[in-house]
Amino acid sequence: MVRPIREKRLQVLMTEKEYQALAEYSARMQLTMSELVRDFIRKLDTYS
């Protein structure tokens, strides 16, 4: 599988509670936080 070239970076500020929720969920799903965000974006109806 060819990995897409990633050229853009997103910085997000969040509360400690938001960060912990994302960290715990990503650990439970065995995905990185970045993978979770990318998966969410791919599910958007504006993603093509």
mmCIF file of the C-alpha atoms, coordinates in Angstrom:
data_MODEL
# 
_entry.id   MODEL 
# 
loop_
_atom_site.group_PDB 
_atom_site.id 
_atom_site.type_symbol 
_atom_site.label_atom_id 
_atom_site.label_alt_id 
_atom_site.label_comp_id 
_atom_site.label_asym_id 
_atom_site.label_entity_id 
_atom_site.label_seq_id 
_atom_site.pdbx_PDB_ins_code 
_atom_site.Cartn_x 
_atom_site.Cartn_y 
_atom_site.Cartn_z 
_atom_site.occupancy 
_atom_site.B_iso_or_equiv 
_atom_site.pdbx_formal_charge 
_atom_site.auth_seq_id 
_atom_site.auth_comp_id 
_atom_site.auth_asym_id 
_atom_site.auth_atom_id 
_atom_site.pdbx_PDB_model_num 
ATOM 1  C CA . MET A 1 1  ? 0.000   0.000  0.000  1.00 0.00 ? 1  MET A CA 1 
ATOM 2  C CA . VAL A 1 2  ? 1.316   3.416  -0.970 1.00 0.00 ? 2  VAL A CA 1 
ATOM 3  C CA . ARG A 1 3  ? 1.182   5.981  1.814  1.00 0.00 ? 3  ARG A CA 1 
ATOM 4  C CA . PRO A 1 4  ? -0.215  9.351  0.741  1.00 0.00 ? 4  PRO A CA 1 
ATOM 5  C CA . ILE A 1 5  ? 2.105   12.330 1.009  1.00 0.00 ? 5  ILE A CA 1 
ATOM 6  C CA . ARG A 1 6  ? 0.981   14.509 3.887  1.00 0.00 ? 6  ARG A CA 1 
ATOM 7  C CA . GLU A 1 7  ? 1.870   18.160 3.430  1.00 0.00 ? 7  GLU A CA 1 
ATOM 8  C CA . LYS A 1 8  ? -0.520  19.971 5.761  1.00 0.00 ? 8  LYS A CA 1 
ATOM 9  C CA . ARG A 1 9  ? -0.299  20.266 9.535  1.00 0.00 ? 9  ARG A CA 1 
ATOM 10 C CA . LEU A 1 10 ? -3.102  21.146 11.936 1.00 0.00 ? 10 LEU A CA 1 
ATOM 11 C CA . GLN A 1 11 ? -2.542  22.402 15.460 1.00 0.00 ? 11 GLN A CA 1 
ATOM 12 C CA . VAL A 1 12 ? -5.498  22.149 17.834 1.00 0.00 ? 12 VAL A CA 1 
ATOM 13 C CA . LEU A 1 13 ? -5.783  23.556 21.332 1.00 0.00 ? 13 LEU A CA 1 
ATOM 14 C CA . MET A 1 14 ? -8.006  21.588 23.698 1.00 0.00 ? 14 MET A CA 1 
ATOM 15 C CA . THR A 1 15 ? -8.744  21.248 27.354 1.00 0.00 ? 15 THR A CA 1 
ATOM 16 C CA . GLU A 1 16 ? -7.064  18.603 29.475 1.00 0.00 ? 16 GLU A CA 1 
ATOM 17 C CA . LYS A 1 17 ? -10.384 16.746 29.653 1.00 0.00 ? 17 LYS A CA 1 
ATOM 18 C CA . GLU A 1 18 ? -10.769 16.750 25.845 1.00 0.00 ? 18 GLU A CA 1 
ATOM 19 C CA . TYR A 1 19 ? -7.176  15.556 25.422 1.00 0.00 ? 19 TYR A CA 1 
ATOM 20 C CA . GLN A 1 20 ? -7.599  12.743 27.947 1.00 0.00 ? 20 GLN A CA 1 
ATOM 21 C CA . ALA A 1 21 ? -10.832 11.610 26.296 1.00 0.00 ? 21 ALA A CA 1 
ATOM 22 C CA . LEU A 1 22 ? -9.120  11.487 22.892 1.00 0.00 ? 22 LEU A CA 1 
ATOM 23 C CA . ALA A 1 23 ? -6.031  9.760  24.305 1.00 0.00 ? 23 ALA A CA 1 
ATOM 24 C CA . GLU A 1 24 ? -8.088  7.098  26.084 1.00 0.00 ? 24 GLU A CA 1 
ATOM 25 C CA . TYR A 1 25 ? -10.286 6.476  23.046 1.00 0.00 ? 25 TYR A CA 1 
ATOM 26 C CA . SER A 1 26 ? -7.291  6.209  20.726 1.00 0.00 ? 26 SER A CA 1 
ATOM 27 C CA . ALA A 1 27 ? -5.620  3.715  23.065 1.00 0.00 ? 27 ALA A CA 1 
ATOM 28 C CA . ARG A 1 28 ? -8.808  1.661  23.260 1.00 0.00 ? 28 ARG A CA 1 
ATOM 29 C CA . MET A 1 29 ? -9.127  1.653  19.452 1.00 0.00 ? 29 MET A CA 1 
ATOM 30 C CA . GLN A 1 30 ? -5.381  1.010  19.038 1.00 0.00 ? 30 GLN A CA 1 
ATOM 31 C CA . LEU A 1 31 ? -5.027  4.017  16.738 1.00 0.00 ? 31 LEU A CA 1 
ATOM 32 C CA . THR A 1 32 ? -3.010  7.188  17.021 1.00 0.00 ? 32 THR A CA 1 
ATOM 33 C CA . MET A 1 33 ? -4.831  10.423 17.703 1.00 0.00 ? 33 MET A CA 1 
ATOM 34 C CA . SER A 1 34 ? -3.863  11.561 14.201 1.00 0.00 ? 34 SER A CA 1 
ATOM 35 C CA . GLU A 1 35 ? -5.395  8.435  12.669 1.00 0.00 ? 35 GLU A CA 1 
ATOM 36 C CA . LEU A 1 36 ? -8.647  9.094  14.534 1.00 0.00 ? 36 LEU A CA 1 
ATOM 37 C CA . VAL A 1 37 ? -8.810  12.657 13.227 1.00 0.00 ? 37 VAL A CA 1 
ATOM 38 C CA . ARG A 1 38 ? -8.068  11.515 9.656  1.00 0.00 ? 38 ARG A CA 1 
ATOM 39 C CA . ASP A 1 39 ? -10.750 8.807  9.904  1.00 0.00 ? 39 ASP A CA 1 
ATOM 40 C CA . PHE A 1 40 ? -13.267 11.411 11.076 1.00 0.00 ? 40 PHE A CA 1 
ATOM 41 C CA . ILE A 1 41 ? -12.396 13.746 8.193  1.00 0.00 ? 41 ILE A CA 1 
ATOM 42 C CA . ARG A 1 42 ? -12.808 10.933 5.643  1.00 0.00 ? 42 ARG A CA 1 
ATOM 43 C CA . LYS A 1 43 ? -16.381 10.395 6.913  1.00 0.00 ? 43 LYS A CA 1 
ATOM 44 C CA . LEU A 1 44 ? -17.399 14.003 6.228  1.00 0.00 ? 44 LEU A CA 1 
ATOM 45 C CA . ASP A 1 45 ? -19.792 14.493 3.309  1.00 0.00 ? 45 ASP A CA 1 
ATOM 46 C CA . THR A 1 46 ? -17.468 17.211 1.994  1.00 0.00 ? 46 THR A CA 1 
ATOM 47 C CA . TYR A 1 47 ? -14.563 14.738 1.676  1.00 0.00 ? 47 TYR A CA 1 
ATOM 48 C CA . SER A 1 48 ? -14.180 13.354 -1.808 1.00 0.00 ? 48 SER A CA 1 
# 
